[in-house]
Amino acid sequence: MSKVFKFLFHQDKDMTSGNLFTKIILFAIPAMFTQIFQLLYVTIDLTSVHYGDSAESMGAIASNSALINLIIIVFAGVSLGSNVILSEAKGAGKIEKAEKVLHTSLLFALITGFGVGILGFFISDNLLEMMGTEDFYFAKATLYLKIYFCGLPFLMLYNYSAQLLRAQGDSRSPFLALFISGLLNVGFDLLFVFPLHMGVAGVALATIIAEAVSATICFFILWKGKNNYVSFSFKKFKIDRKTLHELLIIGLPAGLQGFFFSLPNVFIQASLYTIDPGNANLVNGATASGNLEGYFYAFCDSVAVSTMTFIAANVGAKKIDNIKKCIVCGLIWGGIFCSLIAMATGLIYRPILSLYVDNEEAIEAGKTRLFLIGFFYIFDFTMAFSAAVLRGLKHSSYPMITTLICCTILRIVLIYTVFPIEQFHTVTWLYALFPITWVIATISNVVAASIFVPKDLRKIQIQASQMLESSN
């Protein structure tokens, strides 16, 4: 068992040489498990409150899922700027720049975490009203969301710390931090919900405690870790304006892309309520499926982000052949995982959905959504992967624009024009919006990548030649 663990979590911090096919997946696996464990804890949150309190409490937490996912994806996207810039600085051997990236990123994380957390706490009820949350969920949903916003600084600190560690070649530490904090989350869930009967408040409080622990562990490793390329120092803990500007050029479009990608989910969640108002089985079934989709995303997103990190490092090192290899290797791994996802969707959907819901109507609602997502997930991966490649080459704005047009505007237009028509006012047509828009966005991103990548490679070749001439 120890040999397996060592193989999976071995960290070779050199991302510019060796067998990139193997290195990319070994780097991606800890990030993959990080997201999977995050989802497992959400699953335990939902099931513990369902069986320890009530189905109403589960629905209250579920009604926050689209909004919370939106918050997480947006700020996780912004933190990708830190990953790309620090990876490139490490690849180029620019340690002073890497230090500025680290300290600027961490301070920016805390400032935005506190700012958004305070704002979100006071407008939680307004946000849920905008989403059309049902009255019988509203009070508990608001309580959960307010408590969740209190923990946002910890979430932000963890996200940025994790990206900074990954940029240095360490994808293991963020996973281990989340594993430890997740065990605490499970323990506090069971304690707060069953013996103490705290319901949704207990689940939310357990989440905050877990986020605080994971953020503290990652920060401590950045501060005291012996194998860091760059480490945290309180003396250097300040924002460098030029560095912040560079981080935001990459990260802000990535965050906005996440926002544009997730925003329609809020409208889709609200539209779900209109199909059969008051039907908790429909909502719970779709929520169960949505939680399972998170696992699909974990596999594919980890490959995309891993590839992006390796591309950025090799851009810094001016290694063109490696950049090409990274793109091919990432596509192969993504294809493998998407094939496994489609197989799992068709074979074991019922026992998995039964872990969340015990009603046949809810299972059928979840099945409809899950099939539409699982069998067509290759298009979502291709869309995300092509965006990651462009972002690794510092083209972060184009994927954002593509997402805005294809995954936000088009989905919302279809929700308000086609979905209200009686024959299209069904769960099937509502969730068919996902694969339809994935295909369109994928075509757009692939066309852009086919244009930008060759130009960037020629530019890097010229820079490498100039560096070689100047050294001679």
C-alpha positions in Angstrom: 0.0 0.0 0.0 2.8 2.4 0.8 4.4 1.7 -2.6 1.1 2.6 -4.3 0.8 5.8 -2.3 4.4 6.7 -3.1 3.8 6.2 -6.8 0.6 8.3 -6.9 1.9 11.1 -4.8 5.6 11.2 -5.8 6.6 14.8 -6.5 9.2 15.4 -9.3 9.2 19.2 -9.2 11.0 19.5 -12.6 8.2 20.1 -15.1 10.5 20.8 -18.1 12.2 17.5 -18.6 11.6 13.7 -18.5 8.6 11.6 -19.4 5.9 14.3 -19.6 3.1 11.8 -20.3 3.7 10.2 -16.9 4.5 13.4 -15.1 1.4 15.2 -16.1 -0.9 12.5 -14.8 1.1 12.0 -11.6 0.9 15.8 -11.0 -2.9 15.7 -11.8 -3.8 12.8 -9.5 -3.3 14.6 -6.2 -5.3 17.6 -7.6 -7.9 15.1 -8.8 -8.2 13.5 -5.4 -8.3 17.0 -3.8 -11.5 17.8 -5.7 -12.9 14.3 -5.2 -12.5 14.6 -1.4 -14.1 18.1 -1.5 -17.1 16.5 -3.2 -17.2 13.6 -0.8 -17.5 16.0 2.1 -20.3 17.8 0.3 -22.0 14.4 -0.2 -21.6 13.6 3.5 -23.0 17.1 4.3 -26.1 16.4 2.3 -26.7 12.8 3.4 -26.0 13.5 7.1 -28.4 16.4 7.3 -31.0 14.4 5.2 -30.9 11.5 7.6 -30.0 13.4 10.8 -32.4 16.3 10.4 -34.9 16.3 7.4 -35.2 16.2 3.6 -36.2 19.9 3.9 -32.8 20.7 5.4 -31.1 18.8 2.6 -33.1 20.8 0.1 -32.1 24.0 1.8 -28.4 23.2 1.4 -29.0 21.9 -2.2 -30.7 25.2 -3.1 -27.4 27.0 -2.3 -25.4 24.6 -4.5 -25.5 26.6 -7.7 -24.6 29.9 -6.0 -21.8 28.3 -3.9 -20.3 26.6 -6.9 -20.4 29.9 -8.7 -18.4 31.6 -5.9 -15.9 28.7 -5.7 -15.3 28.5 -9.5 -14.9 32.3 -9.9 -12.3 32.7 -7.2 -10.6 29.4 -8.1 -10.4 30.8 -11.6 -8.8 34.1 -10.4 -6.2 32.1 -8.5 -5.1 30.4 -11.7 -3.2 33.6 -12.6 -0.9 32.9 -9.7 -0.3 29.4 -10.9 0.6 30.4 -14.5 2.9 33.3 -13.6 4.7 31.5 -10.8 5.1 28.4 -13.0 6.6 30.5 -15.8 8.9 32.3 -13.3 10.1 29.0 -11.9 10.7 27.6 -15.4 12.7 30.7 -16.3 14.6 30.6 -13.0 13.4 34.0 -11.9 13.3 33.6 -8.2 12.7 37.3 -7.3 9.6 37.4 -9.5 8.4 34.2 -8.0 8.6 35.7 -4.5 6.6 38.7 -5.6 3.9 36.4 -7.1 3.7 34.4 -3.9 3.3 37.3 -1.4 1.1 39.4 -3.7 -1.2 36.5 -4.2 -1.6 35.6 -0.5 -2.4 39.2 0.5 -4.8 39.7 -2.3 -6.5 36.4 -1.3 -7.1 37.6 2.2 -8.3 41.1 1.2 -10.8 39.7 -1.3 -11.9 36.9 1.0 -12.8 39.3 3.8 -14.4 41.8 1.4 -16.6 39.3 -0.4 -17.4 37.4 2.8 -18.7 40.5 4.6 -20.7 41.6 1.6 -22.2 38.1 1.0 -23.2 37.8 4.6 -25.4 40.9 4.5 -27.0 40.1 1.1 -27.5 36.4 1.5 -31.3 36.6 1.6 -31.3 38.9 -1.5 -29.2 36.4 -3.4 -31.5 33.5 -2.6 -34.6 35.6 -3.5 -33.0 36.3 -6.9 -32.5 32.6 -7.4 -36.2 32.0 -6.7 -35.6 29.7 -3.7 -38.8 28.0 -2.5 -40.4 29.4 0.6 -40.2 26.2 2.5 -36.4 26.1 2.0 -35.7 29.8 2.4 -35.0 30.3 6.2 -32.7 27.4 6.5 -31.0 28.2 3.1 -30.3 31.7 4.3 -28.8 30.6 7.6 -26.5 28.1 5.8 -25.4 30.7 3.3 -24.6 33.4 5.9 -22.5 31.0 7.9 -20.7 29.8 4.7 -19.8 33.4 3.8 -18.1 33.7 7.2 -15.6 31.1 6.1 -14.8 32.7 2.7 -11.4 34.1 3.8 -10.2 30.6 4.6 -11.5 29.3 1.3 -9.6 32.0 -0.6 -6.4 31.4 1.4 -6.6 27.7 0.6 -7.3 28.2 -3.1 -4.3 30.6 -3.6 -2.0 28.6 -1.4 -2.8 25.4 -3.3 -2.2 27.0 -6.6 1.1 28.5 -5.4 2.2 25.1 -4.2 1.2 23.4 -7.5 3.1 26.0 -9.5 6.2 25.0 -7.6 5.6 21.4 -8.6 3.9 20.3 -5.4 0.4 19.0 -6.0 0.6 16.6 -3.0 0.5 19.0 -0.1 -2.9 20.6 -1.1 -4.4 17.1 -1.3 -3.0 16.1 2.1 -4.2 19.3 3.7 -7.7 18.7 2.3 -7.6 15.1 3.4 -6.9 16.0 7.0 -9.4 18.8 7.1 -12.0 16.7 5.3 -11.8 14.0 8.0 -12.5 16.8 10.6 -15.4 18.0 8.4 -17.0 14.5 8.5 -16.4 14.2 12.2 -18.0 17.6 13.0 -20.8 16.9 10.6 -21.8 13.8 12.5 -21.3 15.5 15.9 -23.2 18.7 15.1 -26.1 17.0 13.2 -26.8 13.9 15.2 -26.0 14.4 18.9 -26.3 18.2 18.9 -29.2 18.5 16.4 -27.8 21.7 14.9 -29.1 20.9 11.4 -27.9 23.1 8.5 -26.1 25.4 10.9 -24.0 22.5 12.1 -23.1 21.4 8.6 -22.1 25.0 7.7 -20.0 25.3 10.8 -18.2 22.0 10.1 -17.4 23.3 6.6 -15.9 26.5 8.0 -13.7 24.6 10.5 -12.5 22.3 7.7 -11.6 25.2 5.4 -9.7 26.9 8.2 -7.6 23.8 8.8 -6.8 23.2 5.1 -5.9 26.9 4.6 -3.6 26.8 7.7 -1.8 23.7 6.6 -1.1 25.0 3.1 0.0 28.4 4.4 2.3 26.7 6.9 3.9 24.6 4.1 4.5 27.8 2.0 6.0 29.4 5.1 8.2 26.6 6.5 8.4 24.0 3.8 11.9 22.8 3.2 11.5 21.9 -0.5 9.8 25.2 -1.7 11.2 27.0 -4.7 10.1 30.2 -2.9 8.8 30.6 0.7 6.6 33.0 2.5 8.2 35.7 4.6 6.3 38.3 6.7 9.0 40.9 5.8 8.0 40.6 2.1 4.2 40.3 2.7 3.0 43.1 0.5 1.3 43.7 -2.8 3.6 44.5 -5.8 1.4 46.5 -8.2 3.1 45.3 -11.3 2.8 41.7 -10.2 -0.8 42.0 -9.2 -1.6 43.5 -12.6 0.1 40.6 -14.3 -1.8 38.1 -12.1 -5.1 39.7 -12.9 -4.5 39.8 -16.6 -4.4 36.0 -16.5 -6.6 35.3 -13.4 -9.4 37.8 -13.8 -10.5 36.6 -17.3 -10.3 33.0 -15.9 -12.4 34.0 -12.9 -14.9 35.8 -15.2 -14.9 32.7 -17.4 -15.9 30.7 -14.4 -18.6 33.2 -13.5 -20.0 33.2 -17.1 -19.9 29.4 -17.1 -21.6 29.0 -13.8 -24.1 31.9 -13.9 -26.6 30.1 -16.1 -26.7 27.3 -13.6 -28.4 29.7 -11.2 -31.1 30.4 -13.9 -31.3 26.6 -14.6 -31.8 26.0 -10.9 -34.6 28.5 -10.8 -36.1 27.1 -14.0 -36.2 23.6 -12.4 -38.6 24.9 -9.8 -41.1 25.9 -12.5 -41.4 22.4 -14.0 -43.3 21.0 -11.1 -43.6 23.7 -8.3 -43.2 22.3 -4.8 -41.9 18.9 -6.0 -38.9 18.3 -3.7 -38.2 15.0 -5.4 -37.4 16.7 -8.7 -35.1 19.2 -7.0 -33.3 16.6 -4.8 -32.8 14.2 -7.8 -31.3 17.0 -9.9 -29.2 18.0 -7.0 -27.9 14.5 -6.5 -26.9 14.3 -10.2 -25.3 17.7 -10.0 -23.1 16.5 -7.1 -22.1 13.5 -9.2 -21.2 15.8 -12.1 -18.7 17.4 -9.8 -16.8 14.1 -9.8 -16.7 14.2 -13.6 -15.3 17.7 -13.4 -12.7 16.7 -10.9 -11.1 14.1 -13.3 -11.1 16.4 -16.4 -10.3 19.7 -14.7 -7.3 18.3 -13.0 -5.9 17.1 -16.3 -6.6 20.5 -17.9 -5.0 22.5 -15.0 -2.0 20.1 -14.8 -1.4 20.6 -18.5 -1.7 24.3 -18.2 0.9 24.3 -15.3 3.3 22.3 -17.4 2.8 24.5 -20.5 3.5 27.6 -18.4 6.7 26.1 -17.0 7.9 25.2 -20.4 7.1 28.6 -21.8 9.4 30.0 -19.2 12.1 27.4 -20.1 11.6 28.1 -23.8 11.1 24.4 -24.6 8.8 24.3 -27.7 8.8 20.5 -28.1 7.7 20.0 -24.5 4.8 22.4 -25.0 3.6 20.3 -27.9 4.0 17.1 -25.9 2.1 18.6 -23.0 -0.9 19.3 -25.3 -0.9 15.8 -26.8 -0.5 14.1 -23.5 -3.2 16.1 -21.8 -5.7 15.3 -24.6 -4.9 11.6 -24.4 -5.5 11.5 -20.6 -8.7 13.6 -21.0 -10.0 11.1 -23.6 -9.3 8.2 -21.3 -11.2 9.8 -18.3 -14.2 10.9 -20.5 -14.5 7.3 -21.8 -14.5 6.0 -18.2 -17.1 8.6 -17.2 -19.5 7.6 -20.0 -19.1 3.9 -19.1 -19.8 4.5 -15.4 -22.8 6.7 -16.2 -24.5 3.9 -18.1 -23.6 1.0 -15.8 -23.9 2.2 -12.2 -26.1 5.3 -12.2 -28.8 3.8 -10.1 -26.8 2.6 -7.1 -24.9 5.9 -7.0 -28.0 8.1 -7.2 -29.5 5.9 -4.5 -26.8 7.1 -2.1 -28.4 10.5 -2.2 -32.1 9.9 -2.7 -34.5 7.0 -1.9 -37.4 8.0 -4.1 -38.0 6.6 -7.6 -39.2 9.9 -9.0 -36.0 11.6 -7.6 -33.8 8.9 -9.1 -35.4 9.3 -12.5 -34.9 13.0 -12.4 -31.3 12.5 -11.5 -30.9 9.9 -14.2 -32.1 12.2 -17.0 -29.7 14.9 -16.0 -26.8 12.5 -15.4 -27.1 10.8 -18.8 -27.2 14.1 -20.7 -24.0 15.2 -18.9 -22.1 11.9 -18.7 -22.4 10.7 -22.3 -21.4 14.1 -23.7 -18.7 15.1 -21.2 -16.0 14.8 -23.8 -17.2 18.1 -25.2 -17.0 19.8 -21.8 -13.4 18.5 -21.3 -12.3 19.7 -24.8 -13.8 23.1 -24.1 -12.0 23.3 -20.7 -8.8 21.8 -22.0 -8.5 24.2 -25.0 -9.1 27.1 -22.6 -6.4 25.8 -20.3 -3.9 25.5 -23.2 -4.6 29.1 -24.2 -4.3 30.3 -20.6 -1.0 28.5 -20.2 0.2 30.6 -23.1 -1.2 33.7 -21.5 -4.3 34.0 -23.7 -6.9 34.2 -21.0 -9.3 36.6 -22.5 -10.4 34.6 -25.5 -11.8 31.6 -23.5 -13.6 34.1 -21.3 -15.3 35.7 -24.3 -16.2 32.3 -25.8 -17.7 31.2 -22.5 -19.7 34.5 -22.2 -21.2 34.1 -25.6 -21.7 30.3 -25.8 -22.3 29.2 -22.2 -23.9 32.3 -20.7 -25.8 34.4 -23.2 -26.9 31.5 -25.4 -28.1 29.4 -22.4 -30.0 32.3 -20.8 -31.6 33.1 -24.2 -32.7 29.5 -24.6 -34.0 29.4 -21.1 -36.3 32.4 -21.6 -37.3 31.7 -25.2 -37.4 27.9 -25.9 -37.7 26.4 -22.4 -41.1 28.1 -21.6 -42.7 26.4 -24.7 -44.8 23.5 -23.4 -43.1 20.6 -25.3 -39.7 21.9 -24.2 -40.7 22.6 -20.6 -39.1 19.4 -19.3 -36.1 18.2 -17.3 -34.6 16.7 -20.4 -34.7 19.9 -22.5 -33.5 22.0 -19.5 -30.4 20.0 -19.1 -29.8 19.4 -22.8 -28.6 23.1 -22.7 -25.3 21.8 -21.3 -24.1 19.6 -24.1 -25.5 21.9 -26.8 -23.5 24.8 -25.6 -20.4 22.7 -24.9 -20.2 21.7 -28.5 -20.5 25.3 -29.8 -17.9 26.6 -27.3 -15.5 23.7 -28.0 -15.5 24.5 -31.7 -14.8 28.1 -31.0 -11.9 27.4 -28.6 -10.3 24.8 -30.8 -10.3 27.2 -33.7 -8.7 29.9 -31.5 -6.1 27.4 -30.3 -5.2 26.4 -33.8 -4.5 30.1 -34.6 -2.7 31.2 -31.4 -0.6 28.2 -30.5 1.5 28.1 -33.8 2.1 31.9 -33.5 3.2 31.6 -29.8 5.5 28.7 -30.6 7.2 30.8 -33.3 7.5 33.7 -30.9 9.1 31.5 -28.2 11.5 30.0 -30.8 12.7 33.5 -31.7 13.1 34.4 -28.0 15.1 31.2 -27.4 17.4 32.0 -30.4 18.0 35.5 -29.1 18.9 34.3 -25.7 21.3 31.7 -27.1 23.0 34.4 -29.3 23.3 36.8 -26.4 24.8 34.1 -24.2 27.4 33.4 -26.8 
